[in-house]
Amino acid sequence: MLQDNLSSVRKIAGWTTEELGDKIGVTKQTISNLENKKTVMTRTQYIAIGAVLKYEIPNNKNSEVLAYVVNILLDDDKSYSAEERGKIKENINMLAAASTGGVKGEKLQEFGEKLGIVTGATVAGIAGAAVVGSMGIPMLVATSPAWLGAILGARVIKKTKNKTDKDK
């Protein structure tokens, strides 16, 4: 389900293909190939994308919606029937279209609530806790392990330093 919805997830998070690629250490072409199903997502890519998404949730402008989507696609994907998965994909696509169209933050959360897939709780209030959305689907806002934060933080520092060195 993650590969089937990768483009929508990326758009909800507010990232370009290049930005997501940078976060997991691949090219924007690799992300594009995954989104267009030209290549099959590897287990390593799945783990990397999942880890980055969960790490990014607390600080993302669309954190509530992103938390729901990540939980469904990474944690609960096998607990839904084919019909439920179809509805989930529809909702994720609608949220992605709204996000791409400029709907962000609270407005996107309100839209998610109207679709019946996001609760009104704030991420700060539920960080690390399971919450049941209005569709009865559990949402989990995961806190990231410290090692993941250190790795991702080091990547950002290294990338910034490399850009600075190139600019000189």
PAMAR-904264 format. One record per residue (C-alpha): x, y, z; residue in three letters; residue number from 0. Coordinates in steps of 0.1 Angstrom, whole numbers, plus 5000, padded with zeros to 4 digits. Example, Ala and Ser with C-alpha at 12.3 -4.5 7.8 and 13.67 -1.06 7.14 Angstrom:
PAMAR-904264
PT   px   py   pz rest  nr
PT 5123 4955 5078  ALA   0
PT 5137 4989 5071  SER   1
//
This chain:
PAMAR-904264
PT   px   py   pz rest  nr
PT 5000 5000 5000  MET   0
PT 5029 5024 5007  LEU   1
PT 5041 5022 4971  GLN   2
PT 5006 5026 4957  ASP   3
PT 5001 5058 4977  ASN   4
PT 5037 5071 4978  LEU   5
PT 5029 5101 4956  SER   6
PT 5000 5111 4977  SER   7
PT 5019 5107 5010  VAL   8
PT 5047 5128 4996  ARG   9
PT 5023 5155 4986  LYS  10
PT 5005 5155 5019  ILE  11
PT 5039 5159 5036  ALA  12
PT 5046 5188 5013  GLY  13
PT 5077 5173 4997  TRP  14
PT 5090 5172 4961  THR  15
PT 5104 5140 4947  THR  16
PT 5138 5155 4952  GLU  17
PT 5132 5163 4989  GLU  18
PT 5119 5128 4997  LEU  19
PT 5148 5113 4978  GLY  20
PT 5173 5134 4998  ASP  21
PT 5157 5123 5030  LYS  22
PT 5162 5086 5022  ILE  23
PT 5194 5089 5002  GLY  24
PT 5182 5082 4967  VAL  25
PT 5176 5103 4936  THR  26
PT 5144 5121 4926  LYS  27
PT 5143 5097 4897  GLN  28
PT 5142 5067 4921  THR  29
PT 5112 5083 4939  ILE  30
PT 5095 5090 4905  SER  31
PT 5101 5054 4894  ASN  32
PT 5086 5041 4927  LEU  33
PT 5056 5063 4924  GLU  34
PT 5050 5053 4888  ASN  35
PT 5057 5017 4896  LYS  36
PT 5085 5014 4871  LYS  37
PT 5105 4997 4899  THR  38
PT 5093 4977 4929  VAL  39
PT 5099 4992 4963  MET  40
PT 5126 4973 4982  THR  41
PT 5124 4964 5018  ARG  42
PT 5152 4989 5026  THR  43
PT 5133 5017 5008  GLN  44
PT 5101 5008 5026  TYR  45
PT 5119 5009 5060  ILE  46
PT 5137 5042 5051  ALA  47
PT 5106 5059 5039  ILE  48
PT 5086 5047 5069  GLY  49
PT 5113 5059 5093  ALA  50
PT 5116 5093 5077  VAL  51
PT 5078 5098 5077  LEU  52
PT 5074 5088 5113  LYS  53
PT 5104 5111 5123  TYR  54
PT 5089 5140 5104  GLU  55
PT 5053 5138 5117  ILE  56
PT 5056 5160 5148  PRO  57
PT 5070 5189 5129  ASN  58
PT 5051 5187 5096  ASN  59
PT 5025 5213 5087  LYS  60
PT 5001 5186 5079  ASN  61
PT 5010 5164 5109  SER  62
PT 4975 5152 5118  GLU  63
PT 4967 5140 5083  VAL  64
PT 5002 5127 5077  LEU  65
PT 5000 5107 5110  ALA  66
PT 4968 5091 5099  TYR  67
PT 4981 5082 5065  VAL  68
PT 5014 5068 5077  VAL  69
PT 4997 5047 5103  ASN  70
PT 4973 5032 5078  ILE  71
PT 5000 5025 5052  LEU  72
PT 5028 5013 5075  LEU  73
PT 5012 4998 5105  ASP  74
PT 4976 4987 5098  ASP  75
PT 4976 4980 5060  ASP  76
PT 4969 4943 5064  LYS  77
PT 4939 4948 5087  SER  78
PT 4916 4962 5059  TYR  79
PT 4895 4945 5033  SER  80
PT 4900 4953 4996  ALA  81
PT 4870 4975 4997  GLU  82
PT 4883 4994 5027  GLU  83
PT 4917 4998 5011  ARG  84
PT 4900 5013 4980  GLY  85
PT 4882 5038 5002  LYS  86
PT 4914 5046 5021  ILE  87
PT 4932 5052 4987  LYS  88
PT 4904 5074 4976  GLU  89
PT 4906 5095 5007  ASN  90
PT 4944 5097 5006  ILE  91
PT 4942 5109 4970  ASN  92
PT 4916 5136 4979  MET  93
PT 4938 5148 5007  LEU  94
PT 4969 5149 4985  ALA  95
PT 4950 5168 4958  ALA  96
PT 4939 5193 4984  ALA  97
PT 4974 5196 4998  SER  98
PT 4989 5202 4963  THR  99
PT 4962 5228 4957  GLY 100
PT 4974 5248 4987  GLY 101
PT 4953 5235 5016  VAL 102
PT 4976 5231 5045  LYS 103
PT 4977 5227 5083  GLY 104
PT 4944 5231 5101  GLU 105
PT 4924 5235 5068  LYS 106
PT 4937 5201 5056  LEU 107
PT 4929 5186 5090  GLN 108
PT 4894 5199 5087  GLU 109
PT 4890 5184 5053  PHE 110
PT 4903 5151 5067  GLY 111
PT 4878 5153 5095  GLU 112
PT 4850 5158 5069  LYS 113
PT 4862 5127 5052  LEU 114
PT 4859 5110 5086  GLY 115
PT 4896 5101 5087  ILE 116
PT 4912 5125 5111  VAL 117
PT 4903 5134 5147  THR 118
PT 4904 5169 5161  GLY 119
PT 4932 5162 5186  ALA 120
PT 4965 5179 5181  THR 121
PT 4997 5160 5175  VAL 122
PT 5014 5175 5205  ALA 123
PT 4986 5162 5227  GLY 124
PT 4987 5127 5214  ILE 125
PT 5024 5122 5205  ALA 126
PT 5033 5086 5211  GLY 127
PT 4997 5076 5218  ALA 128
PT 4972 5056 5198  ALA 129
PT 4940 5075 5189  VAL 130
PT 4910 5061 5171  VAL 131
PT 4899 5082 5142  GLY 132
PT 4862 5088 5134  SER 133
PT 4862 5059 5109  MET 134
PT 4872 5037 5138  GLY 135
PT 4907 5034 5124  ILE 136
PT 4935 5037 5150  PRO 137
PT 4960 5065 5144  MET 138
PT 4995 5064 5159  LEU 139
PT 5017 5094 5161  VAL 140
PT 5051 5077 5167  ALA 141
PT 5079 5094 5184  THR 142
PT 5112 5086 5166  SER 143
PT 5141 5068 5182  PRO 144
PT 5170 5090 5191  ALA 145
PT 5193 5072 5167  TRP 146
PT 5171 5081 5137  LEU 147
PT 5170 5117 5147  GLY 148
PT 5208 5118 5149  ALA 149
PT 5212 5102 5115  ILE 150
PT 5187 5125 5098  LEU 151
PT 5201 5155 5116  GLY 152
PT 5236 5146 5105  ALA 153
PT 5224 5142 5069  ARG 154
PT 5209 5177 5069  VAL 155
PT 5241 5192 5084  ILE 156
PT 5263 5174 5059  LYS 157
PT 5242 5184 5030  LYS 158
PT 5241 5221 5042  THR 159
PT 5279 5221 5046  LYS 160
PT 5284 5206 5012  ASN 161
PT 5262 5233 4996  LYS 162
PT 5281 5260 5014  THR 163
PT 5314 5246 5003  ASP 164
PT 5303 5245 4967  LYS 165
PT 5291 5281 4969  ASP 166
PT 5325 5294 4978  LYS 167
//
